[in-house]
């Protein structure tokens, strides 16, 4: 049997907002204040941002950092 890698699940912005239970403006703020950089996240050919499972951890960490201030 060949070792196959399972592709990492991609989430849309609305799915991320639902999973993390945050309003859209909080995610936008993280990009505006450069806690998250657009270059670090994949963008589909149609221009939509998508997020990987590992990106959810980055977002959670950034929300925590902003919340501490």
N, C-alpha and C positions, 0 to 999 in steps of 0.2 A: 504494500500500500504506500502511495506517495504522500509525502508530508505536504499538505495544502495549508496555506495561511488563510484564515478567515478575514475578509476585508472588514476594516473598522467601520462601524455604523456612522452615517452622516446625519446630522440633525439640522433642520431649518431653524431660522430665528424664532419663529412662533413655537416650535417644539422646545427650544432651549428656555424660552420665557415660561412656558408651562411647567417644564421639569424643575426649574429653579424657583418657580413661583415669584417672579419679579416682574415689575412693569417694564415696558419697552424703554422708557426714558432712563432707567438705571443702566441698562446695557449700553445705550447710546452714550451716556456719560463716561463709561469706562473707556470707550474709544476716543471721546473728545478730550479727556484729560490724559490720554496716552498710557493709561494703566494697561490697556490692551492695544496692540498694534495691528492694523488691518492686514499688513504684509504677512503676519503669522498665521492667518486663517485662509483656507481655500475659498476661491470664488469660482462659481460655475460659469461656463461660457455665456449664459444668459445674464450674468451680473449678480446673481443671488449669492449671498454669503452662506456658507454651510459650516458646521462645527463638528469636529470629531469627538469621540468619547473623552479623549485626553484633554481637549479644549475646555470641556465642562469643568475640569479641575482648575484650569487656569482662571476661568471666569469666577469660580467660587472663591479662589484665593484673592483675586482682585477685589471682589465685593467685600471680603473680610477686611482687607487692608484699608479700603475706603471707609468702611463702617467703624473702624477703630479711631479714626481722626475726629 
